[in-house]
């Protein structure tokens, strides 16, 4: 967190500033803001924020409903919106890299965004759809607060199905993790994203998925992986939750298996990916250096497709050993008969020592519980490293009658199988972005939307 020193300010001025801070702190958080285009079709967002009041939201845009706004027909690409006032308002959406590397890829997906120590913005994404079915991994960087970007391809091998790239930064070091089937790749840049070196750091499992990353005080990069044991991520167990540690400034990487997860339930829409509701995880670190891993498990672990819950493990000795802490979600707190609703897509972020924020989506408000209505984003807070939680979860998503996927009980379906959660460096509270849809398919007739909410 950036600290500001007050020099030569009168006591009266200080008192006035404190009064403004108290008033601001007492005010209720603003409602969610719809990002992207009026007619959608916007999917799988991520968010980053700096100490200067900039908030960056990125997502994948498909062609949406042009009857709402002709701009919804903007080309399929990775888009960004920038706020200069801590997330109160945002500028217009624009494409990050329409032709990365000078190549007109038909499709882009899986955006992620992080901020370097000098304020450089890094956006990672997949570029694909050319003849031959190859996928390239790009990292675009901006030195003008997201106004313009230069994109660099970071995979040096021929990547047929690279997936799920995630970024972390530490000083001039940038790390990108991604996968191709059983292969776990990490690429490293020591010059702020200008050039990259790639290494295959592990071959294990059948289908690997990197889910998130953090850096520690020493500059080591940590990534969370949810690796399927079969091509369809089925079975008991179905996935291994691994944590990798890459030593600062290198590609030297070790792995630890923290937990395993059972097969997730089937998606109610036939075109969903095989692992859409499957095992996932997320990693966080607090100011004391404690590492946390939130991971998805069936509530009846020996049973395939059991309704998912979110569990938590942590390490207090730099990742050498991990211990199970307990359950994160409270999806059976109200409604949700027999806990038949699903708690999915865990997101966590650490703050001060022992401070942890956890978010997920569940459909406890569904009527009926058929997993096609009543979805919401929920948030819990702990000051004891997840041992206890500060009361029941808080509903973050809200009803917006101007959006057709939104209802009083929640939205119809999660749009994307991940979303974004960070702490604001300005106020120390969560900033969240997520996707809401009608179904998994989307498109101009059933467009999805990206939402953003600040709890400052």
PyMOL commands that set and color helices and strands:
alter all, ss='L'
color gray80, all
select helices_A, chain A and resi 11-26+70-73+100-102+337-339
alter helices_A, ss='H'
color red, helices_A
select strands_A, chain A and resi 33-34+42-49+55-61+77-83+94-95+107-115+121-128+135-142+150-153+163-170+173-180+183-189+197-203+210-215+221-228+239-246+253-261+281-285+291-298+308-315+323-327+343-350+356-362+376-382+394-395+406-407+410-411+413-414+420-423+430-437+449-454
alter strands_A, ss='S'
color yellow, strands_A
deselect
rebuild
show_as cartoon
